[in-house]
Amino acid sequence: MSGPELLEVGRLGRAHGIRGDLVVNLSTDRLERVAVGARLLIGDQWRTVVSSRMQGSKRVIHLEGIDDRDSAEALAGRPIRAEPIDDPSALWVHELVGSTVVDRDGTARGTCVAVIANPASDLLELDTGALVPSVFVVESGSGRIVIDPPEGLFEVFEP
């Protein structure tokens, strides 16, 4: 594939039933990743989602060309990759990590080294050790994240 880098969006779980269905464990909250018609790269082959449903608390999908339990079992445990989604209003981990973080006034606060999942708000982990809730991000792109943090957020990290 040429163009944008593919993203890992989950992993195939165990086979479900005898017709080739698979449990899928998503690492994203974007359910369009496993909606009918979605294209997923599994190994070196693109597969299309033919059906997708909840079975209790598990997401179960059926992929084009996987029509029996043996075929499904052969895919179990494999990572699922997909093309990035174009949504300018969303913050994407792969775009945040490595970006320079600055206040609205231009004060550099560090580089984002990770994004930590947190129930209240995901946290940007900076190379300085600071944790910045993503709700304070006001702008991102081109390797730069602008934040509007409350006063005192960085006091513990200042000399």
Buried (B, 14 or more C-beta within 10 A) or exposed (E): EEEEEBBEBBBBBEBBEEBBBBBBEBBBEBEEBBEEEBEBBBEEEEBEBBEBEEEEEEBBBBBEEBBEBEBBBEBBEBBBBBBBEEEEEEBBBEBBBEBBBBBEEEEEBBBBBEBEEEEEEBBBBBEBEBBBBBEBBEEBEEEEBBBEBEEEBBEEEEE
